[in-house]
């Protein structure tokens, strides 16, 4: 079974995407052998009413056990603690997804530090999205820079039980910063933005296999692209199992 840690529901506001309807997305996931997908919502990056976004995400995922909802939390909104509580207590979500660049805060903001502390206490997996869209295809009236991950090692080191996954980070976070993050605590990276021949094999030369998870960024990216990365690198079965599902299961406490 493959666990895809990087899937989004709803619609991207600037253009239609293939599989941006849930039935088509599920058909694509099943055809690709994905048995579980951690699903956020595109609306979580743009809407102010994140309580409504998360409720709709929960309802959309509820009929489909293979979709695991990850609610959005914006620590710059006045009711963010309630959003976090509802994600955990009412919707039984195993994690949350953060969009610092779309929500307008830097990672050294004290509000993020508090959010990470509360997420750690609740045992929630935290997914932090470094990039949603290539700057070359962004709407000219809405350029959004990548998240500057430089403050993260200190935040992670101060929270030893925090489980953090950086989505769409590879290629955009420097290798030395990735090494510092790995040394700081339980930080993992998905492969959605990884490029190059033998990309995963080259990545594993500097990143422990235990810190790599499968992620497609579907429907923004093609699922087939992520699946191809598993085939075109020379990987052992043990490495494939860890990346495709074992590491994600550990993050959820099921390994």
Buried (B, 14 or more C-beta within 10 A) or exposed (E): EBBBBBBBBBBBEEEEBEBBBBEEBBEBBEEBEBBBBBBBBBBBBBBEEBBEBBBBBBEBBEEBEBBBBBBBBBBEBEEBBEBBEBBBEEBEBBBBBBBBBBBEBEBEBEEBBEBBBBBBEBEBBBBBBBBBBEEEEBEEEEEBEBBBBBBBBEBBBBBEEBBBBBBBBBEEBEEEBBEBBBEBBBBBBBBBBBEEEBBBBEBBEEBEBBBBBBBBBBBBBBBEBBBEBBEBBEBEEEBBBBBBBBBBBBBBEEE
